[in-house]
Amino acid sequence: MGDSREPLVDRTKFTRSISHAQDELQSFRTYLRWMCVDQSNIWTACLSWFLFIFLGLVVPAVSHFLLACSTCDARHARPYDWVVQLSLSSVATLSFICLTGFVKKYGLRRFLFFDKLCDESETVRKGYTGQLNRSLKIVSIFVLPCFIAETAYKVWWYASGASQIPFLGIVWLSDTVACIMELWSWLYRTTVFFLVCVLFRLICNLQVLRLQDFAQVFQVDYDVGSVLSEHLRIRRHLRIISHRYRTFILWCLILVTGSQFTSLLITTKANSELNIYKAGELAMCSITLLTGLCILLRSATKITHKAQSVTCLAAKWHVCATLDSFDANDGETPRTPGIHGRQAFPHVGTDGESDGEDAGDEEDDLDNNKLIPAYAYSTISYQKRQALVTYFENNRAGITIYGFTLDRSTLHTIFGIELSLVLWLLGKTIGSL
């Protein structure tokens, strides 16, 4: 964290929210421009809002009210279409407003914390740049499978029920245009939603990289004041992320929960008929929304868990240093004459097994069961180490939503509330049959 921090570019270039066109964000800006969510000037802003209103609101409304096909046969009827359209349009509206607001207010470089990378180590910079390059692929991985399934369903629906579906003028031309518009609308809404979720995951991964780099301070004889200053900087960035994304995460949780309970309510009624033709699109919509919500919650809980693991790491560092030190009259940790160089404790786990045993994919320098090497030439006193550990214990960092920390216990609470509501709803529907 010290010697390897050499700025990739001049610091003055990072102070601007809108940087030169040939930087590391070039492909990302191009992607946003093709999605028409770039509002860098008045013309692109008008185009962005027009496309959102057309594909996000007008096309779904026209599709539902004009193509409901109430007179179609059982396979082409769409009794759950209103839930699908309302759910996708609501989360797309939330995502579009938040994304355009973020980019317009902070700028893409500042929003993605690229203006802060000049203060990070080369490992963090390279790791974060790699994460950025993979983020658009992750969006495609989530969107394309569902889009292929949606395309197959829409093509079958229009092709097999062409004579029953309302049309204007030529049947095949009208159905082709309607099918393409519906598919573009579905692709636009889901892509905007997944893009905001993946960007949150990207920003959280930056903080994970920083925390893993921060863990290296306990492997060297580092100054306590510098450790405290670095941790305060990480906590500040976590507060910034929480403040920016708290509204989106909260409303996303509310909208997805409302959508799922509405779907459960209408599909468990006594007169409801469930089959792949009627409920297939509803199931696909539920998978899309729940996947995006899981990306948000998993990213938030992961960074919170990593941030809180610093307390365990600091306590372990304090114990290892205390065990290897001798008492001194001045209270400082003296140099040990009998040890030359840095002698490490045996790397064993808590159960006494060696490092060769599989400890899982989540183990890293920040969260592991290895003892920390003791340092023969450490000059950090016991009181300073104890004060630092006490600070970590009373200042736990993480992603918060209006004061509530998003950690694993919070997820358990959310799951318990959701399960209680599901059981109550099933008692009102299936239990009354």
C-alpha positions in Angstrom: 0.0 0.0 0.0 2.9 2.4 0.2 5.7 2.2 -2.4 3.6 0.7 -5.3 1.2 3.7 -5.4 2.2 5.6 -8.5 -0.5 7.5 -10.4 -1.3 6.2 -13.8 -2.1 9.7 -15.0 -1.8 13.2 -13.7 -3.9 13.8 -10.7 -5.5 16.9 -12.4 -7.1 14.7 -15.0 -8.9 12.7 -12.3 -10.5 15.9 -10.8 -12.8 16.3 -13.8 -16.1 14.4 -14.0 -16.0 14.3 -17.8 -12.6 13.3 -19.0 -11.0 12.8 -22.4 -12.7 10.4 -24.9 -9.8 8.0 -25.2 -9.5 7.0 -21.5 -10.4 3.6 -19.9 -14.1 4.6 -19.8 -14.4 5.0 -23.6 -16.2 1.6 -24.2 -18.5 2.3 -21.3 -19.5 5.7 -22.6 -20.1 4.2 -26.0 -22.4 1.6 -24.4 -24.4 4.2 -22.6 -24.6 6.2 -25.8 -26.0 3.3 -27.8 -28.5 2.6 -25.0 -29.5 6.3 -25.2 -29.0 7.0 -21.5 -26.3 9.5 -22.2 -27.5 13.0 -21.3 -24.3 15.0 -21.8 -26.0 17.6 -23.9 -29.6 18.8 -24.7 -30.0 16.7 -27.8 -28.9 13.4 -26.2 -31.0 14.2 -23.2 -34.1 14.7 -25.3 -33.4 11.5 -27.2 -32.8 9.6 -24.0 -36.1 10.7 -22.5 -38.0 10.1 -25.7 -36.7 6.5 -26.0 -37.4 5.8 -22.4 -41.0 7.1 -22.6 -41.6 5.3 -25.9 -40.0 1.9 -25.0 -40.5 2.0 -21.3 -44.0 3.3 -21.1 -45.9 3.7 -24.4 -45.1 0.4 -26.0 -46.0 -1.7 -22.9 -49.2 0.3 -22.5 -50.2 -0.2 -26.1 -49.2 -3.9 -25.9 -51.4 -4.5 -22.9 -54.5 -2.5 -23.9 -54.6 -3.2 -27.7 -53.0 -6.6 -27.8 -54.6 -8.2 -24.7 -56.5 -10.5 -27.0 -59.3 -11.3 -24.7 -61.1 -13.2 -27.5 -58.1 -15.5 -28.2 -58.0 -19.2 -27.4 -56.7 -20.5 -24.1 -53.1 -20.7 -25.3 -52.9 -17.1 -26.6 -54.8 -15.4 -23.8 -52.6 -13.2 -21.5 -54.4 -12.8 -18.2 -51.1 -12.0 -16.3 -49.8 -9.5 -18.8 -50.6 -6.5 -16.8 -48.4 -7.7 -13.9 -45.5 -8.3 -16.3 -45.8 -4.9 -18.0 -46.3 -3.0 -14.7 -43.4 -4.7 -12.9 -40.9 -4.3 -15.7 -41.9 -0.7 -16.4 -41.7 0.3 -12.7 -38.2 -1.1 -12.1 -37.1 0.3 -15.5 -38.4 3.8 -14.5 -36.6 3.6 -11.2 -33.4 2.4 -12.8 -33.5 5.0 -15.6 -34.1 7.9 -13.3 -31.3 6.8 -10.9 -28.8 6.1 -13.6 -29.3 9.3 -15.5 -29.3 11.2 -12.2 -26.0 9.6 -11.1 -24.2 10.3 -14.4 -25.6 13.9 -14.7 -24.9 14.9 -11.1 -21.5 13.2 -10.6 -20.2 12.4 -14.0 -19.3 8.9 -15.1 -15.7 9.0 -13.9 -16.6 10.4 -10.4 -19.6 8.1 -10.1 -17.4 5.0 -10.7 -14.7 6.4 -8.4 -12.1 6.5 -11.1 -11.1 10.0 -9.9 -10.0 8.3 -6.6 -7.8 5.6 -8.3 -4.8 7.8 -8.2 -4.6 7.3 -4.5 -4.8 3.5 -4.7 -2.1 0.9 -5.3 -1.3 -0.6 -8.7 -3.0 -3.8 -7.7 -6.3 -2.1 -6.9 -6.1 0.0 -10.1 -5.5 -3.0 -12.4 -8.1 -5.1 -10.6 -10.8 -2.5 -10.8 -10.0 -1.8 -14.5 -10.4 -5.5 -15.1 -13.7 -5.5 -13.3 -14.9 -2.6 -15.4 -14.1 -4.4 -18.6 -16.0 -7.5 -17.4 -19.0 -5.6 -16.2 -20.6 -5.2 -19.6 -20.1 -8.9 -20.3 -21.9 -9.7 -17.0 -24.9 -7.6 -18.1 -25.0 -9.6 -21.3 -24.8 -12.9 -19.4 -27.9 -12.0 -17.4 -29.9 -10.3 -20.2 -29.3 -12.6 -23.3 -30.6 -15.9 -22.0 -33.9 -14.3 -20.9 -34.1 -12.3 -24.1 -33.7 -15.4 -26.2 -36.5 -17.1 -24.2 -38.7 -14.0 -24.6 -38.0 -13.9 -28.3 -39.0 -17.5 -28.8 -42.2 -16.9 -26.9 -43.1 -13.7 -28.7 -42.4 -15.2 -32.2 -44.5 -18.3 -31.3 -47.3 -16.1 -30.0 -47.5 -13.9 -33.0 -46.9 -16.6 -35.6 -49.4 -19.1 -34.2 -52.1 -16.6 -33.4 -51.8 -14.1 -36.2 -55.4 -14.3 -37.3 -56.7 -13.8 -33.7 -54.4 -11.0 -32.6 -55.7 -7.4 -33.4 -53.9 -5.9 -36.3 -53.9 -2.8 -38.6 -53.7 -3.2 -42.4 -51.6 -6.2 -43.5 -51.6 -9.0 -40.9 -48.0 -10.1 -41.2 -46.6 -6.6 -41.3 -48.6 -5.4 -38.4 -47.7 -8.5 -36.3 -44.0 -8.2 -37.2 -43.8 -4.5 -36.2 -45.7 -5.2 -33.0 -43.4 -8.2 -32.1 -40.2 -6.2 -32.8 -41.5 -3.3 -30.7 -42.4 -5.5 -27.8 -39.0 -7.3 -27.9 -37.1 -4.0 -28.0 -39.2 -2.7 -25.1 -38.5 -5.8 -23.1 -34.7 -5.7 -23.9 -34.5 -2.0 -23.1 -36.2 -2.2 -19.7 -34.3 -5.3 -18.5 -31.0 -4.0 -19.7 -31.4 -0.6 -17.9 -32.3 -2.5 -14.7 -29.4 -4.9 -14.9 -27.0 -2.2 -15.8 -27.7 -0.3 -12.6 -27.4 -3.5 -10.6 -24.1 -4.4 -12.2 -22.7 -0.9 -11.7 -23.5 -1.2 -8.0 -21.7 -4.6 -8.0 -18.7 -3.0 -9.7 -18.4 -0.2 -7.2 -18.7 -2.7 -4.3 -15.9 -4.8 -5.9 -13.7 -1.7 -5.8 -14.2 -1.4 -2.1 -13.4 -5.2 -1.7 -10.2 -4.7 -3.6 -9.3 -1.7 -1.4 -10.1 -3.7 1.8 -7.9 -6.6 0.6 -5.1 -4.2 -0.1 -5.8 -2.5 3.3 -5.3 -5.9 5.0 -1.6 -5.8 3.9 -0.9 -3.1 6.6 -1.1 -5.8 9.2 1.7 -7.8 7.5 4.2 -5.0 8.0 5.3 -2.7 10.7 2.9 0.1 9.8 2.1 3.3 11.7 -1.2 3.2 13.6 -2.1 6.7 12.5 -1.7 5.8 8.8 -3.9 2.7 9.4 -6.6 4.8 11.0 -6.4 7.4 8.2 -6.8 4.8 5.5 -9.7 3.1 7.3 -11.5 6.4 7.7 -11.1 7.0 4.0 -12.6 3.6 3.2 -15.5 4.2 5.6 -16.2 7.6 3.9 -16.4 6.0 0.5 -18.8 3.3 1.8 -21.0 6.1 3.2 -21.0 7.8 -0.2 -22.0 4.6 -1.9 -24.8 4.0 0.7 -26.1 7.5 0.3 -26.2 7.3 -3.5 -27.7 3.8 -3.8 -30.0 3.7 -0.7 -33.1 5.0 -2.5 -32.6 2.6 -5.5 -32.0 -0.4 -3.3 -35.0 0.3 -1.0 -37.4 1.0 -3.8 -36.2 -2.0 -5.8 -36.8 -4.2 -2.8 -40.3 -2.7 -2.4 -41.2 -3.0 -6.1 -39.9 -6.5 -6.5 -41.6 -7.7 -3.4 -44.9 -6.1 -4.5 -44.5 -7.7 -7.9 -43.9 -11.2 -6.5 -46.8 -11.0 -4.0 -49.1 -9.8 -6.8 -48.0 -12.7 -9.0 -48.5 -15.1 -6.1 -51.9 -13.7 -5.4 -53.3 -14.0 -8.9 -51.8 -17.4 -9.6 -53.2 -19.0 -6.5 -56.8 -17.9 -6.9 -59.4 -20.7 -7.2 -60.3 -19.9 -10.9 -56.7 -19.3 -12.1 -55.3 -21.6 -14.9 -51.6 -22.1 -14.9 -49.6 -23.4 -17.9 -46.5 -22.5 -19.8 -48.5 -20.4 -22.4 -50.2 -18.2 -19.8 -47.7 -18.0 -17.0 -44.4 -18.4 -18.9 -43.9 -14.7 -19.4 -44.8 -14.0 -15.8 -42.2 -16.6 -14.6 -39.6 -15.0 -16.8 -40.3 -11.6 -15.4 -40.0 -12.9 -11.8 -36.7 -14.5 -12.6 -35.4 -11.2 -14.1 -36.4 -9.1 -11.1 -35.2 -11.5 -8.5 -31.9 -11.9 -10.2 -31.3 -8.1 -10.2 -32.3 -7.9 -6.5 -30.0 -10.7 -5.6 -27.1 -8.9 -7.3 -27.8 -5.8 -5.2 -28.2 -7.7 -1.9 -25.3 -10.0 -2.4 -22.9 -7.2 -3.4 -24.0 -5.1 -0.4 -23.6 -7.9 2.1 -20.3 -9.0 0.6 -18.7 -5.6 1.1 -20.2 -5.3 4.5 -18.8 -8.7 5.6 -15.4 -7.7 4.2 -15.5 -4.4 6.0 -16.4 -6.0 9.3 -13.7 -8.6 8.9 -11.2 -5.9 9.5 -12.1 -6.0 13.2 -11.2 -9.8 13.4 -8.0 -9.2 11.4 -6.9 -6.3 13.7 -7.7 -8.4 16.8 -5.7 -11.3 15.5 -2.8 -9.0 14.6 -2.9 -7.6 18.2 -2.9 -11.0 19.8 0.0 -12.3 17.6 2.1 -9.2 18.3 1.4 -9.4 22.1 2.2 -13.1 22.3 5.6 -12.5 20.7 6.6 -9.4 22.6 8.3 -9.0 25.9 7.2 -6.6 28.6 9.1 -3.4 28.8 9.3 -0.7 31.3 8.2 2.1 28.9 5.3 0.1 27.6 6.7 -0.2 24.1 7.2 -3.5 22.3 11.0 -3.9 22.3 13.1 -5.7 19.8 13.5 -9.4 20.4 17.3 -10.2 20.5 16.9 -13.9 20.0 15.0 -13.6 16.7 16.6 -12.3 13.5 14.3 -11.2 10.7 10.6 -11.8 10.5 9.7 -15.2 12.0 6.1 -16.2 11.3 3.8 -18.4 13.3 2.9 -21.7 11.7 0.1 -21.3 9.2 -2.6 -23.5 10.7 -6.3 -23.1 10.8 -8.5 -22.9 13.9 -9.0 -26.6 13.9 -5.3 -27.4 13.7 -5.3 -28.4 10.0 -2.7 -27.3 7.6 -3.1 -24.7 4.8 -3.3 -27.4 2.3 -6.9 -28.1 3.3 -9.7 -26.5 1.3 -11.1 -23.5 3.1 -13.5 -22.3 0.4 -13.3 -19.7 -2.3 -14.1 -16.8 0.0 -10.8 -16.9 2.0 -8.3 -14.1 1.2 -5.9 -11.9 3.0 -8.7 -10.1 4.7 -10.8 -13.1 5.9 -8.8 -16.2 6.7 -7.8 -18.5 9.6 -4.1 -17.9 9.3 -2.0 -16.5 12.1 -0.3 -13.2 11.4 3.5 -13.2 11.5 5.1 -11.6 14.6 7.6 -8.8 14.0 10.9 -8.7 15.9 11.4 -5.1 15.2 7.9 -3.8 15.8 7.7 -0.4 17.5 3.9 -0.2 18.0 3.0 -0.2 21.7 0.4 -2.4 23.3 -1.8 0.6 24.1 -1.8 1.8 20.4 -2.7 -1.6 19.2 -5.5 -2.0 21.8 -6.8 1.5 20.9 -6.9 0.6 17.2 -8.8 -2.7 17.9 -11.3 -0.8 20.1 -11.8 1.7 17.3 -12.6 -1.1 14.8 -15.0 -2.8 17.2 -17.0 0.4 17.7 -16.9 1.7 14.1 -18.0 -1.1 11.9 -18.2 -0.1 8.3 -20.5 -1.4 5.5 -23.4 -0.5 3.2 -26.3 1.0 5.0 -29.9 2.0 4.0 -31.1 4.9 6.1 -29.1 3.7 9.1 -29.8 -0.1 8.7 -26.7 -2.1 7.8 -27.1 -4.5 4.9 -25.3 -7.6 6.4 -26.2 -11.3 6.6 -28.4 -10.8 9.7 -30.4 -8.2 7.8 -30.9 -10.6 5.0 -32.1 -13.2 7.4 -34.6 -10.7 8.8 -35.8 -9.8 5.3 -36.2 -13.4 4.4 -38.2 -14.1 7.6 -40.6 -11.2 6.9 -41.0 -12.3 3.3 -41.7 -15.9 4.3 -44.2 -14.8 6.9 -46.1 -12.7 4.2 -46.0 -15.6 1.8 -47.5 -18.0 4.3 -50.1 -15.5 5.3 -51.0 -14.9 1.6 -51.2 -18.7 0.9 -53.4 -19.1 3.9 -55.8 -16.5 2.5 -55.9 -18.1 -1.0 -55.2 -21.8 -0.9 -56.4 -22.2 2.7 -59.8 -20.8 1.8 -60.4 -23.4 -1.0 
